[in-house]
Amino acid sequence: MQGGGFLRIALLAIAGFLAYQYFLGGSHHAAQSQPLAREAMVTPSVRAPYQYCDINTDYFQARLSTRGAAVSHFELTKPKYQKHGQPIDLSTTPHPGVAVGSPRAEDPSAPGLHEFRQLE
């Protein structure tokens, strides 16, 4: 019979793998687990005011906030992307009905203002 060749090779491979694991691989004692503890969820009572990072290139001007690098302004500066000679602000604001840059828009504790809502 010619069919026993594959079975012999498979059994030798399994035996070789088990011998390798027993003699050379793995540890013979249980691994120590890392201690897990709950981290304290402490938030400051007063948040620091927003700070901004301005990025200016030949092609665009952008303003990012220090809280999550949120884009507060993004303008393309090439004449092709200007309207009446002024660059168009392409960023959206998550504060509907609140003027950009007003103290109310900068207040992260204001209810509902931090959520993005699409106006119809």
Secondary structure, 3 states (H helix, E strand, C coil): CCCHHHHHHHHHHHHHHHHHHHHCCCCCCCCCCCCCCCCCCCCCCCCCCCCEEEEECCCEEEEEECCCCCEEEEEECCHHHEECCEECECCCCCCCCCCCCCHHHHCCCCCCCCCCCCCC
